[in-house]
Amino acid sequence: MTVIDSLQVFDGVAEPLRHAIGQAVAAERLEGWQPTTGHVADLVALAGAQMSFGDYLSRYLKDIHRSRAPRPRRMFQRRRPYLIPGTAVLRNNFGVCEAEQLRELEFIATAARLVQWHITLIEGDVTTADLDAARLHQHVFADVYAWAGSFRTVELRRGDSAFAWQSSVAHAVSAVERSARRLVAQSHALDTPGLAYEMSVLYAEYNRIHPFREGNGRTGTLLLHTVATLCGRRLDLATVTRDEWYRASRESMPTRREGRAGHRPFLAILGRALR
């Protein structure tokens, strides 16, 4: 049992819905969210149809502080298409200019959309057509960013790691999606360790590409959950820590930008998470 399973807000919640909420929260925790019991209670109400998504989100939007962005300095200003001018904050649909406030609202909105997708998985309303990274990203992030569902138009780095060239993203993502559909078609011939191996290869390559300006991790784990469901399995990331996930992401990166991602760092994690 995980910490979230022990919360009293889960009393009387059916196991499938408990799993849906738990996996949504697990994905957000990998990105650094620390939800309160109140956050989880609201997700329970949303999952149980006691609260609409609009009502859920409005609970958190009513108290936001919309500060005016500082006036940008025009001379020698570098074009930064995703940022609010004069700030390091992403342009967003909430109209907030403070990074921490945006970060919290992003967690809250996307957690609810992740729960909704997991319920769709539970109900069996997915096909291989849903193995579409842009469609998943749009579902999860459309409330937050106008560019949700669109591949990035800038180069990305994290520390010493440089992700795929922006010009190669669309082609590379299409290859990942084709691999995911082939994996589903061939999954009847794979045991659990074999499927974990193939999913590790799939995610390592997706992580190398990093196709979106923001939200790659949550979109990627949702892609893995969708693959697992279509293969007749279940993925449980609730016991995966942020440190080990980021370590695997870092260690899987190739030494050259055009190189091949290494699947091994994800193998142990997905091997124990796949049921």
C-alpha positions as CSV (number, residue, x, y, z in Angstrom):
1,M,0.0,0.0,0.0
2,T,1.3,3.5,-0.9
3,V,0.9,6.6,1.2
4,I,-1.9,7.9,-1.0
5,D,-3.8,4.6,-0.7
6,S,-3.9,5.1,3.1
7,L,-5.7,8.5,2.9
8,Q,-9.2,8.5,4.3
9,V,-10.5,10.3,1.3
10,F,-10.2,6.9,-0.5
11,D,-12.6,5.2,1.9
12,G,-15.4,3.6,-0.2
13,V,-13.7,4.4,-3.6
14,A,-13.7,1.5,-6.0
15,E,-10.3,0.0,-6.7
16,P,-10.2,1.0,-10.4
17,L,-10.9,4.6,-9.6
18,R,-8.3,4.5,-6.8
19,H,-5.8,3.3,-9.3
20,A,-6.7,6.0,-11.8
21,I,-6.3,8.7,-9.1
22,G,-3.1,7.1,-7.7
23,Q,-1.4,7.0,-11.2
24,A,-2.3,10.6,-12.0
25,V,-0.9,11.7,-8.7
26,A,2.2,9.5,-9.2
27,A,2.9,11.1,-12.6
28,E,2.6,14.6,-11.0
29,R,4.9,13.6,-8.1
30,L,7.6,12.6,-10.6
31,E,7.5,16.2,-11.7
32,G,7.7,17.6,-8.2
33,W,4.1,18.1,-7.0
34,Q,3.3,17.5,-3.3
35,P,-0.5,17.3,-3.2
36,T,-2.4,17.9,-0.1
37,T,-5.2,15.7,1.2
38,G,-7.6,18.4,-0.2
39,H,-6.1,18.1,-3.6
40,V,-6.7,14.3,-3.6
41,A,-10.2,14.7,-2.2
42,D,-11.1,16.9,-5.1
43,L,-9.7,14.4,-7.6
44,V,-11.8,11.7,-5.9
45,A,-14.9,13.9,-6.3
46,L,-14.0,14.5,-9.9
47,A,-13.4,10.8,-10.6
48,G,-16.7,9.9,-8.9
49,A,-18.6,12.5,-11.0
50,Q,-19.6,14.4,-7.8
51,M,-17.8,17.4,-9.3
52,S,-17.4,18.6,-12.9
53,F,-14.0,19.5,-14.3
54,G,-15.1,23.2,-14.6
55,D,-16.2,23.3,-10.9
56,Y,-12.9,21.5,-9.9
57,L,-10.7,24.0,-11.7
58,S,-12.7,27.1,-10.7
59,R,-12.0,26.2,-7.0
60,Y,-8.4,27.0,-7.6
61,L,-8.7,29.8,-10.1
62,K,-10.8,32.0,-8.0
63,D,-8.0,33.1,-5.7
64,I,-5.2,33.5,-8.3
65,H,-3.2,36.7,-8.4
66,R,-2.8,38.1,-11.9
67,S,0.2,40.4,-11.8
68,R,1.2,42.6,-14.7
69,A,4.3,41.3,-16.5
70,P,7.3,43.7,-16.4
71,R,7.8,45.8,-19.5
72,P,10.4,44.0,-21.7
73,R,13.6,45.8,-22.7
74,R,13.5,46.1,-26.5
75,M,17.2,46.5,-27.3
76,F,19.0,43.3,-28.1
77,Q,16.0,41.3,-27.0
78,R,16.2,37.6,-28.0
79,R,13.0,36.1,-29.4
80,R,11.5,33.7,-26.8
81,P,8.2,32.5,-28.3
82,Y,7.0,30.5,-25.3
83,L,7.7,33.1,-22.6
84,I,5.8,36.1,-21.3
85,P,7.9,39.1,-22.4
86,G,10.2,40.3,-19.7
87,T,9.9,37.1,-17.6
88,A,11.0,33.5,-17.5
89,V,7.4,32.3,-17.2
90,L,5.6,30.4,-19.9
91,R,2.7,32.1,-21.7
92,N,-0.4,30.5,-20.2
93,N,-4.2,30.5,-20.4
94,F,-4.6,31.6,-16.8
95,G,-2.9,34.9,-17.3
96,V,-0.5,34.5,-14.4
97,C,3.1,35.9,-14.5
98,E,4.4,34.2,-11.3
99,A,6.3,31.0,-11.9
100,E,5.3,29.2,-8.7
101,Q,1.6,30.1,-9.1
102,L,1.7,28.8,-12.7
103,R,3.5,25.6,-11.6
104,E,0.8,24.9,-9.0
105,L,-2.1,25.6,-11.3
106,E,-0.5,23.4,-14.0
107,F,-0.2,20.5,-11.5
108,I,-3.9,20.9,-10.5
109,A,-5.3,21.2,-14.0
110,T,-3.2,18.4,-15.5
111,A,-3.8,16.0,-12.6
112,A,-7.5,16.1,-13.3
113,R,-7.0,15.5,-17.0
114,L,-4.7,12.6,-16.2
115,V,-7.4,11.1,-14.0
116,Q,-9.9,11.5,-16.9
117,W,-7.6,9.6,-19.3
118,H,-7.0,6.8,-16.8
119,I,-10.8,6.4,-16.4
120,T,-11.0,6.1,-20.2
121,L,-8.3,3.4,-20.0
122,I,-10.3,1.6,-17.3
123,E,-13.5,1.7,-19.4
124,G,-11.6,0.3,-22.4
125,D,-12.4,3.3,-24.7
126,V,-8.9,3.4,-26.3
127,T,-7.4,2.0,-29.5
128,T,-4.0,2.1,-31.1
129,A,-5.1,5.4,-32.7
130,D,-4.7,6.9,-29.2
131,L,-1.0,6.1,-29.2
132,D,-0.5,9.7,-30.4
133,A,1.8,11.8,-28.4
134,A,0.4,15.1,-29.6
135,R,-3.1,14.0,-28.9
136,L,-2.2,13.0,-25.4
137,H,-0.3,16.2,-24.7
138,Q,-3.3,18.2,-26.0
139,H,-5.6,16.4,-23.7
140,V,-3.5,16.9,-20.6
141,F,-2.2,20.5,-21.2
142,A,-4.9,22.3,-23.3
143,D,-6.3,24.1,-20.2
144,V,-2.9,25.5,-19.4
145,Y,-1.2,26.3,-22.7
146,A,-2.5,27.5,-26.1
147,W,0.2,25.5,-27.8
148,A,-0.7,22.2,-26.2
149,G,-0.5,19.3,-28.7
150,S,2.1,21.1,-30.9
151,F,5.7,20.0,-31.1
152,R,8.2,22.4,-29.8
153,T,9.7,25.1,-32.1
154,V,12.9,25.6,-30.0
155,E,15.9,23.5,-29.1
156,L,15.9,22.1,-25.6
157,R,18.6,21.2,-23.1
158,R,18.7,20.0,-19.5
159,G,22.1,20.4,-17.9
160,D,24.6,18.6,-20.1
161,S,21.9,16.8,-22.0
162,A,20.7,18.1,-25.4
163,F,17.4,16.6,-26.6
164,A,16.7,15.9,-30.3
165,W,17.0,18.7,-32.8
166,Q,13.7,20.5,-33.2
167,S,13.7,19.9,-36.9
168,S,13.7,16.1,-36.3
169,V,11.0,15.9,-33.7
170,A,7.9,15.2,-35.9
171,H,9.7,12.4,-37.8
172,A,11.2,10.9,-34.6
173,V,7.8,10.9,-32.7
174,S,6.1,9.2,-35.6
175,A,8.7,6.4,-35.4
176,V,8.0,6.1,-31.7
177,E,4.2,5.9,-32.3
178,R,4.7,3.2,-35.0
179,S,6.8,1.2,-32.6
180,A,4.2,1.5,-29.9
181,R,1.5,0.2,-32.3
182,R,3.7,-2.7,-33.4
183,L,4.3,-3.5,-29.8
184,V,0.6,-3.7,-29.1
185,A,0.1,-6.0,-32.1
186,Q,2.8,-8.3,-31.0
187,S,2.2,-8.2,-27.2
188,H,0.5,-11.6,-27.1
189,A,3.9,-13.2,-27.7
190,L,5.6,-11.3,-24.8
191,D,5.8,-12.2,-21.2
192,T,5.9,-9.4,-18.6
193,P,9.8,-9.0,-18.6
194,G,9.7,-8.9,-22.4
195,L,7.1,-6.3,-22.5
196,A,8.9,-4.2,-19.8
197,Y,12.0,-4.4,-22.0
198,E,10.2,-3.1,-25.1
199,M,8.5,-0.4,-23.1
200,S,11.8,0.7,-21.7
201,V,13.2,1.0,-25.3
202,L,10.1,3.0,-26.3
203,Y,10.3,5.4,-23.4
204,A,14.0,6.0,-23.6
205,E,13.7,7.1,-27.2
206,Y,10.7,9.3,-26.4
207,N,12.6,10.9,-23.6
208,R,15.6,11.5,-25.9
209,I,13.3,13.4,-28.3
210,H,11.5,15.5,-25.7
211,P,8.9,16.7,-28.3
212,F,7.2,19.4,-26.3
213,R,8.3,22.6,-24.7
214,E,6.7,21.5,-21.4
215,G,4.9,18.4,-20.2
216,N,7.1,15.7,-21.7
217,G,7.2,13.5,-18.6
218,R,3.5,13.4,-18.0
219,T,2.7,12.8,-21.7
220,G,5.3,10.1,-21.8
221,T,4.0,8.2,-18.8
222,L,0.5,8.4,-20.1
223,L,1.7,6.9,-23.4
224,L,3.2,4.1,-21.4
225,H,0.0,3.5,-19.5
226,T,-1.9,3.4,-22.7
227,V,0.5,0.9,-24.2
228,A,0.2,-1.3,-21.1
229,T,-3.6,-1.2,-21.2
230,L,-3.8,-2.1,-24.9
231,C,-1.4,-5.0,-24.1
232,G,-3.7,-6.2,-21.4
233,R,-1.5,-5.2,-18.6
234,R,-1.4,-2.5,-15.9
235,L,1.4,-0.1,-15.0
236,D,1.8,1.1,-11.5
237,L,4.2,4.0,-11.0
238,A,3.1,4.9,-7.4
239,T,6.3,3.5,-5.8
240,V,8.7,5.1,-8.3
241,T,10.6,8.1,-6.8
242,R,11.3,11.3,-8.5
243,D,15.1,10.8,-7.9
244,E,15.2,7.4,-9.6
245,W,13.0,8.5,-12.5
246,Y,15.2,11.5,-13.2
247,R,18.3,9.5,-12.8
248,A,17.0,7.0,-15.4
249,S,16.1,9.9,-17.7
250,R,19.5,11.4,-17.4
251,E,21.5,8.1,-17.8
252,S,19.4,7.0,-20.8
253,M,20.5,10.0,-22.9
254,P,23.1,9.3,-25.6
255,T,26.5,11.1,-25.5
256,R,25.8,12.5,-29.0
257,R,22.6,14.4,-29.9
258,E,21.9,12.1,-32.8
259,G,22.8,9.0,-30.9
260,R,20.6,6.2,-29.7
261,A,19.0,6.3,-26.3
262,G,19.9,3.6,-23.8
263,H,16.9,1.6,-22.4
264,R,18.7,0.0,-19.4
265,P,18.1,2.7,-16.8
266,F,14.3,2.3,-17.3
267,L,14.3,-1.5,-17.4
268,A,14.4,-2.1,-13.6
269,I,11.8,0.6,-13.0
270,L,9.3,-0.6,-15.6
271,G,10.1,-4.3,-14.8
272,R,8.7,-3.8,-11.2
273,A,5.9,-1.4,-12.2
274,L,4.3,-3.6,-14.9
275,R,1.7,-6.1,-13.9
